[in-house]
Amino acid sequence: MNKKEIVKKIEAAKKISKKRKFRQSFEICINFKNVDMSSTDKLNIHVKLPKGRGKDVEIGVFADGDLNLKAKKLSKYVLSRAEIEDYTKDRRKMKKFANSCYAFISQPDLMQIVGKNWGIVLAPRGKMPYIIPPNVDLKGFIEDIKNTVRIRSKKNPTVHVPVGTEDMKSEDLAENILAVINSIEKRIPIEKISSIYCKTTMGPAVKIK
């Protein structure tokens, strides 16, 4: 797809969007045709936005020892092994913690306990943790997760994907949109994409394709 044409559509969507008392997200809606999302065409991918999300989000961390201490300098949502187990005594407390974070990461040796005790809360929300690689730069890893969007559909032949915020440069939003579309096309052929729209959170949609 042509980046310049996408930029024009983004500008049009921004122009017709009413100003709100909050900073709106910018998103795209992609509709598919002749696909069966419940089987072979199931879509579940993660895409890093090259120009970032445009706003900060919270990342939850499950970690012990030194990694726990490092994580607490980067996130206010950090649980040790003992705290992970303690939270399981109160399902409401677990749900509140899960809803407070955009995504989660976990120390490898804690994944078993997280999966067993937190899976029932995190899995339905699409928030099962990314595993923290060994010797990784934790700050950089968390930043990557913050700027990564998950695209999935188990049933409906359409997906809505946040690609930034309304105050981002249109050229940057276009790059994020292209990254999303290119990633989807690796999973679902372009001829099965029937239409693509862009819009602000509460604004009218503008057709890109």
C-alpha positions in Angstrom: 0.0 0.0 0.0 1.1 3.5 -0.7 2.3 5.4 2.4 1.4 8.9 0.9 -2.2 7.8 0.2 -2.5 6.4 3.8 -1.2 9.7 5.1 -4.0 11.5 3.2 -6.6 9.2 4.8 -5.1 9.8 8.2 -5.3 13.6 7.8 -8.9 13.3 6.6 -9.8 11.2 9.7 -8.1 13.7 12.0 -9.9 16.6 10.3 -13.4 15.2 10.8 -12.8 14.1 14.3 -14.2 16.4 17.0 -11.9 17.6 19.7 -12.4 15.7 23.0 -11.3 16.5 26.5 -8.9 13.5 26.3 -6.3 12.4 23.9 -7.9 10.0 21.6 -6.2 6.8 20.3 -5.9 6.3 16.5 -6.9 2.9 15.2 -7.6 0.9 12.1 -10.3 -1.5 11.4 -9.6 -4.4 9.0 -12.4 -6.5 7.6 -11.9 -9.9 5.9 -13.8 -11.9 3.4 -14.0 -15.6 2.8 -12.1 -16.4 6.0 -12.9 -18.8 8.8 -11.4 -17.3 11.9 -12.3 -20.4 14.0 -9.9 -22.7 12.1 -7.3 -22.2 9.4 -7.5 -18.4 9.2 -7.3 -17.9 13.0 -5.4 -14.6 13.6 -3.2 -14.2 16.7 -0.1 -12.2 16.1 2.0 -9.6 17.9 3.3 -6.5 16.0 5.8 -4.0 17.2 4.8 -0.5 16.1 7.9 1.1 14.6 6.9 4.6 15.7 5.6 3.6 19.1 2.2 3.7 20.7 2.2 7.4 21.4 1.3 7.0 25.0 2.5 5.0 28.0 1.0 1.8 29.3 1.6 -0.3 32.4 3.5 -3.6 32.1 3.0 -6.1 34.9 6.1 -8.2 36.0 6.3 -11.5 37.7 9.9 -11.8 39.0 12.0 -12.8 42.0 15.3 -11.8 43.5 17.5 -9.3 41.6 15.1 -9.2 38.7 12.3 -8.2 41.0 14.3 -5.3 42.3 15.3 -4.1 38.8 11.6 -4.4 37.7 10.4 -2.3 40.5 12.4 0.6 39.1 10.6 0.3 35.8 7.0 -0.7 36.8 4.7 -0.3 39.8 3.1 -3.6 39.1 5.6 -6.2 40.2 4.9 -9.4 42.1 7.4 -11.9 43.6 6.7 -15.7 43.8 5.2 -15.3 47.3 3.0 -12.4 46.2 1.9 -14.3 43.1 0.6 -17.1 45.4 -0.9 -14.7 47.9 -3.0 -13.0 45.2 -4.7 -16.3 44.3 -6.6 -16.2 47.6 -8.6 -13.3 46.3 -9.9 -13.6 42.7 -11.2 -10.0 42.8 -7.7 -8.7 43.7 -6.2 -10.8 40.8 -8.7 -9.4 38.3 -8.0 -5.8 39.4 -4.2 -6.4 39.0 -4.8 -7.9 35.6 -7.0 -5.1 34.4 -4.4 -2.5 35.6 -1.8 -3.7 33.1 -1.7 -3.7 29.3 0.5 -6.7 29.2 2.7 -8.9 31.4 6.2 -10.4 31.4 7.5 -13.2 33.6 10.7 -14.7 34.8 11.0 -18.2 33.0 11.0 -20.3 36.2 7.8 -18.5 37.4 5.8 -19.3 34.3 4.5 -22.6 35.7 3.1 -21.1 38.8 1.7 -18.1 36.9 0.1 -20.4 34.3 -1.4 -22.6 37.0 -2.7 -19.9 39.3 -3.2 -16.8 37.1 -4.1 -18.4 33.7 -7.8 -18.3 34.5 -7.6 -14.5 34.9 -5.0 -13.6 32.3 -5.8 -16.0 29.4 -9.4 -14.7 28.7 -7.9 -11.2 28.6 -5.2 -12.2 26.2 -2.6 -11.3 28.7 -0.6 -14.4 29.3 3.0 -13.2 30.0 5.9 -12.8 27.6 8.9 -14.8 28.9 11.8 -12.6 29.9 14.9 -13.8 27.9 18.1 -14.5 29.8 20.5 -11.6 30.1 18.1 -9.2 28.5 18.1 -5.4 29.0 14.9 -5.3 31.1 14.2 -1.7 30.4 14.5 -2.2 26.6 12.4 -5.4 26.8 9.6 -3.6 28.6 9.7 -0.7 26.2 9.3 -3.1 23.3 6.3 -4.8 24.9 4.7 -1.3 25.5 5.0 -0.6 21.8 3.7 -4.0 20.7 0.0 -4.6 19.8 -1.7 -8.0 19.8 -4.0 -8.7 16.9 -6.3 -11.6 17.3 -9.7 -12.8 16.2 -11.2 -16.2 17.1 -14.6 -15.7 15.4 -15.5 -12.4 13.7 -13.8 -11.6 10.4 -12.7 -8.2 11.6 -10.1 -6.7 13.9 -9.6 -3.3 15.5 -6.0 -2.3 16.1 -4.7 0.7 18.0 -1.8 2.3 16.0 -1.0 5.4 18.0 -2.7 8.6 19.2 -4.3 11.5 17.4 -1.4 13.9 18.2 1.2 11.7 16.5 2.5 12.8 13.1 0.5 11.3 10.3 3.6 10.0 8.7 4.4 8.0 11.9 0.9 6.7 12.1 1.1 5.6 8.5 4.3 3.6 9.2 2.6 1.9 12.1 -0.4 1.1 9.9 1.8 -0.4 7.3 3.6 -2.5 9.9 0.3 -3.9 11.0 -1.0 -4.6 7.5 2.2 -6.2 6.3 2.2 -8.5 9.4 -1.4 -9.5 8.8 -0.7 -10.2 5.1 1.9 -12.8 6.1 -0.9 -14.7 7.8 -3.9 -13.9 5.7 -3.6 -13.2 1.9 -4.2 -9.6 0.8 -7.1 -10.7 -1.4 -9.0 -11.8 1.7 -8.8 -8.3 3.1 -12.0 -6.6 2.0 -11.6 -3.2 3.5 -9.5 -1.1 5.9 -10.6 2.0 7.8 -8.9 4.4 10.1 -10.3 6.6 12.8 -9.8 8.3 16.1 -11.4 6.6 19.2 -14.7 8.5 18.8 -14.4 9.9 15.3 -16.0 8.8 12.0 -14.1 6.2 10.0 -12.3 7.0 6.8 -11.8 4.2 4.2 -8.2 3.4 3.4 -8.8 0.4 1.1 
